[in-house]
Amino acid sequence: MDFSNKTVVITGAAGNLGGAVADLFFASGANLVLLDLKRDALTQRYGQATDRRVLEAVNLLDSAQVDAAVLAVEKQFGRIDVLCNLAGGFRMGNAVHTTSTGDWDFLMDINVRTLLNMVRAVVPKMQTAGSGCIVNVGARSALSGAAQMGAYCATKSAVIRLTESMAAELREQNIRVNCVLPSIIDTPENRASMPNADPARWVSPQDLAQVIAFLASDAARAVHGAALPVSGLS
């Protein structure tokens, strides 16, 4: 997979998956725009910005900040070829009938509204350029409900439906939109919260990054609106 001279925007770039995705695209020749809430987290993971790697602290729930970051990308690199919407989060909850408005809003914000703000800013740039690729991160939990996970499952299901709708709207404009549905990702945080589980059965960030890069590559040029499970051995 060759991404030489292509510009890849990654949200949630300071996280475990963000780091794996950024490393893979960078090694494949891409220019990177790495977005996360706190600049310190970005510099701790990547060091200082370079001519091929831009670090931007952005609150993805603030559409003005998102728009400003995208304009800065356009000014430096001229275009955005790939958008990877990795930002998101998980929270166990209560039964659906006792789910608080705060828990619902938290998960809807972090899993759906961040994605919407990014595509609102980026898609018009891709339309002007005449091409582009978007890869969203859903979850295997989006495929069915589970106890105490109603809000999370609903927001990740929304990611699938938005992916499918965008793919239908944009495919004739040479813009591809797909998503991945990972099971549990093997991160230090997940290992700490589930000490009795077998992380060898989970999905490594590096393996998930390979699937994301494939969907962003020319090898997947015929793939539109896919929701691809990436479940490891679980």
N, C-alpha and C positions, 0 to 999 in steps of 0.2 A: 504494500500500500504506500503510494508515493503522494505526499501532500506538499511537495516543494512549491513555494511561492503562493500557497493558499493560506488564508487567514481563518483561524479557528477560535471562536469565542466559547469559553467554558465558564459556566456558573458553578458556584460551590467549589471553586478551584482549590481552596485550602484544605479540603477534606481528603479522606483516604482515597475515595474513588476519583476525585478531582485530580489528585496528584498522579495517579496511575494513568489516567486519560491524557493529562498534559504531557507526561514523560513520553508516552507512545507517539502522540502527534508531533512533538518536538523532534524526536528521533527520526520521524518520517519526513522532516523537512518543513513543517508548517511554521508560520508565524502565529504566536499565541497571544490571546487577550484573556487574562485570568481575572475573574471577578469573584469577590467574596465580600462579606460584610466588614471585615477588619483588615486593614492593610498590614498590621503586624503579623497576622497569621499568614498572609501571603509571602511577606519577606522572610519569615522564619522557614517557610517551605521551599522558596525558590531563590532567595537572595534578592539582589537588586534587579531592576528592570534592565533589559538590553534592547538592542535594535530589533530582535526577533521575539521578545517576550515583554508584554505590557502588563503591569499589575494595577488593578483599579479596585479601590474600596467602594462598594456600591450597596446601598440598601435596595434590594430588588422589589420591595413593596412601594418604593418611591418612584413613580413613573418619571419624574423630572430628572432624578439621578440616573436612571436607566437611559433615558434619551441623551443625556449629556455624555455618558460613557460611550454610547454607540456613535455619536458624532465625533468623539475623539478618535475612535477606532477608524472611522472613515477617513479622517484627516491624515492619520499616520499611514494606514495601509491601503486606502482607496476602496476597499470592498470587504465584505464578510462572506466567506464561502461556506463555512460550517458553523452552526450553533448547537452546542451541547448543553441542554438544560438538565444539569445534574443537581442543582440546589433542591433540597427537600428535607423531610424529616419524618420521624416515627414517634408515636406516643400511644401507649396502651391507654384505654379509657374505661368508662363505665358501660353498663348496658345502654342500648340506644335511647331508651325512654328516660334515662337519667343523665345523658350526655349534656354537659354544660355548654352554653353559648361560647364561653372562652375556649374550651377544648376544640369545638367545631371550627371556630374562627382561626385558631392557631394552625390547625392542619390544613384548612382551606387556603390560608394565606401562604404557608410555606411550600405547599405542594402544587397549588393551582395558580394563585395570583402571581407568584414569581414568574411562572412560565408565561402567563398572559402578558405581563408587562414586557418581558423580553421579546416575544414574537411581535407584539405591537410595534416595537422599535426596530426590529431587525428585518422582518418580512418586506416592508417597503424598500429597503436597501437591496435585498435580493431580487425583488421584482425589477428594480431599475437596472441591476446588473444582468438580469436575464437567466440567472441560475442560483442554486443554493441547496443546502441540505440541512435539515434539522433532525436531531436525535434527542428524544425526551426519555427520562427515566421514570417508569412506573414502578410496579411491584407485582410479584406473583399473587400477592394478597388481593389485587384488583379483580381477580377472576371469580372470587366467591366471598361471601361474607363470613365473618368469624366472630365469636363471642368476645365482647370487650374491645373490638376493633372496628366497629361500624363506621366511625368517622374516618379512620385511616383508610379502610377499604373503599369508602365512597370517594374520597379525594383522589386516590390512585386510579380508581375506575374512571374518574373524570379525565385524567391524563390520557387514557386510552381513547376515549370518545373524542377529545379535542384533537389528538393525533390523527385519528381517522377522518375527522371533518376537515382538518387542514390539508391532509393529503388529497382529499377529493377536490378541494378548492384550488390547490396550487399546482397540481401535477402538470396541467397543460401549460404552465408558465415555467416549466423546467426546474421546479423546486420540489424536492422530495422530503417527506416527513414520516418518520418512523419512531417507534419506541421500544425499549427493552423492559422486560419484566423479571428482575432478579429475585431470587429467594433471599435468604439471609446472606449478607456480604461479610466476609471474614475480615473484621476490623478489631483493633484492640478494645474498642468500646463494647462490641458485641461479645467478645470473649469474656470481658469482665462481668457483663450482665448475665451471661449464661455459662457459668463455669463448669457445669456438668455436661454440656453439649460437646459434640465432636466437630470441631471447626473444619476438619478435613472434608466434611460433607457439604460445606458451604461454598459459596462462589468467591474466589479471590478477586480483589479489585483489578488485578492485572488481566485475568481472564475476561472479566466484564468489559474492561477497556478494549480488548481485542474485538469484541462483538460490536461495540459502539463505533470503533474505527472502521470496521467492515461496512456497517450501514452508512457511514459517511463517505465511503470510497466509491470510485467508479465501478468497482466490482458489483456493487449493489444498485446500479443505476436503474434496474427494472423493478425495484422494490419500493412500493408506495403504501403507506398506511398499515404497515405490519406492527403487531404487538408481539415481540419475540421473547418467549420465556428463556431465561438463563438460570438454570436451577442447580447446577453442580451435581452433587450426589444426593442431595436432600430429597 
